[in-house]
Amino acid sequence: MEKLINQQEKKYKDFYQNLRNKINHWAREEKWLKKTGNWTDNFIQYLLILPDIVHLLIKLLLDKEISSLYKSYILISMVYLISPIDFIPDIIPIVGFIDDLLVSVIILNKIINSKDTKTIGKIKYYWAGDEDIFAKVKEIIAILNELSSRIPKGLYNFIKKNN
């Protein structure tokens, strides 16, 4: 039975890795850039990490050693990901997935900041991405913090200018 489960997991991992490699190859050939213009370049580098994060969150959710508190965080993220109601609708090309990425990264950041060494070890174990997950999460959170600090100032300037 365990051998069958290992074969199915290997087949799943092979499918996931193959799909991931195809997407990365497609993006590196700049096919998105040819269709939408160079403005998408910054978004693509972050959106390409979303499938890896979803894969990681699913693996953590299915792991019996992950605490129920962390699993509840992950479930919140997964419900948001599959929900048709988003801050930015998924039907908007490229931009529609940014809020999904941000929600997932915020949840993952919360789990990482808990300093639970067992869970952090599981994150490292299940991570399928090429880049360091911890560095990437910090990078995305830093961008989110920078944007969130600019929004109130921009909104204030907009209101002031229109009054």
C-alpha positions in Angstrom: 0.0 0.0 0.0 2.8 2.4 0.9 4.6 1.6 -2.3 1.4 2.6 -4.3 1.1 5.8 -2.3 4.8 6.6 -3.1 4.3 5.9 -6.8 1.2 8.2 -6.9 3.1 10.9 -5.0 6.0 10.6 -7.5 3.6 10.7 -10.4 1.9 13.8 -8.9 5.2 15.5 -8.2 6.3 14.7 -11.8 3.1 16.1 -13.2 3.5 19.2 -11.0 7.2 19.7 -11.8 6.6 19.2 -15.5 3.7 21.7 -15.6 5.8 24.2 -13.6 8.8 23.8 -15.9 6.5 24.4 -18.9 5.1 27.6 -17.4 8.5 28.9 -16.5 9.9 28.1 -19.9 6.9 29.8 -21.5 7.4 32.9 -19.4 11.1 33.0 -20.0 10.5 33.1 -23.7 8.6 36.3 -23.0 5.4 35.2 -24.6 3.4 37.2 -22.1 5.5 40.2 -22.8 4.9 39.9 -26.5 1.1 39.8 -25.9 0.7 42.4 -23.2 3.8 44.6 -23.2 6.8 45.1 -20.9 4.7 46.4 -18.0 3.8 42.8 -17.0 7.5 41.8 -16.4 7.4 42.8 -12.7 4.1 41.0 -12.2 5.2 37.8 -13.9 8.1 37.2 -11.6 5.8 37.2 -8.6 2.9 35.4 -10.2 5.1 32.5 -11.2 5.6 31.7 -7.6 1.8 31.4 -6.9 1.5 27.8 -8.1 4.5 26.8 -5.9 2.9 28.5 -2.9 -0.5 26.8 -3.6 1.3 23.5 -3.9 3.1 24.2 -0.6 -0.1 25.1 1.2 -1.9 22.0 0.0 1.0 19.8 1.2 1.0 21.5 4.6 -2.7 21.2 4.8 -2.5 17.4 4.2 0.4 16.9 6.7 -0.8 15.3 9.9 2.0 17.0 11.9 1.0 20.5 11.1 -1.1 22.1 13.9 -4.8 22.8 13.5 -4.2 26.5 14.0 -1.9 26.7 11.0 -4.3 24.5 9.0 -7.1 26.9 9.7 -4.9 29.8 8.4 -4.2 27.7 5.3 -7.9 26.9 4.8 -8.7 30.6 4.9 -6.1 31.2 2.2 -7.4 28.3 0.1 -11.0 29.4 0.4 -10.0 32.9 -0.8 -8.0 31.3 -3.7 -11.0 29.3 -5.0 -13.6 31.8 -4.2 -15.0 33.6 -7.3 -15.3 36.8 -5.2 -12.0 38.6 -5.0 -10.7 42.1 -4.4 -9.3 42.0 -7.9 -11.4 39.6 -10.2 -9.4 36.7 -11.6 -10.8 37.3 -15.1 -8.5 40.4 -15.4 -5.4 39.0 -17.1 -2.3 38.8 -14.8 -3.4 41.5 -12.4 -6.4 39.3 -11.2 -4.1 36.9 -9.5 -2.1 39.4 -7.5 -4.6 39.5 -4.6 -4.5 35.7 -4.5 -0.8 35.8 -4.2 -0.9 38.5 -1.5 -3.4 36.6 0.7 -1.3 33.4 0.3 1.9 35.1 1.1 0.4 36.9 4.1 -0.8 33.6 5.5 2.5 31.9 4.8 4.4 34.8 6.4 2.2 34.5 9.6 3.1 30.8 9.8 6.8 31.5 9.2 6.9 34.2 11.8 5.6 31.8 14.4 9.1 30.4 14.6 7.8 26.8 14.9 10.9 24.9 13.9 8.9 21.7 13.0 6.6 23.7 10.7 9.4 25.7 9.1 11.2 22.3 8.4 8.0 21.1 6.7 7.9 24.3 4.6 11.5 23.7 3.5 10.7 20.0 2.8 7.6 20.6 0.7 8.8 23.7 -1.2 9.1 22.9 -4.9 10.2 26.4 -6.1 13.6 27.3 -7.4 14.1 30.3 -5.1 14.4 30.5 -1.3 10.8 30.6 -0.1 11.7 32.6 3.0 13.5 35.3 1.1 10.7 35.5 -1.5 8.0 35.8 1.2 10.0 38.6 2.9 10.4 40.3 -0.5 6.7 40.2 -1.4 5.8 41.3 2.2 8.2 44.3 1.9 6.6 45.3 -1.4 3.1 45.0 0.1 4.2 47.1 3.1 5.6 49.8 0.7 2.4 49.8 -1.3 0.2 50.0 1.7 2.2 53.0 3.0 1.7 54.8 -0.3 -2.0 54.2 -0.6 -3.1 56.5 2.2 -0.8 59.2 1.0 -2.0 58.8 -2.6 -5.6 58.8 -1.5 -5.1 61.9 0.6 -3.4 63.7 -2.3 -6.2 62.7 -4.6 -8.9 63.9 -2.2 -7.0 67.2 -1.6 -6.6 67.8 -5.4 -10.3 67.1 -6.1 -11.6 69.4 -3.4 
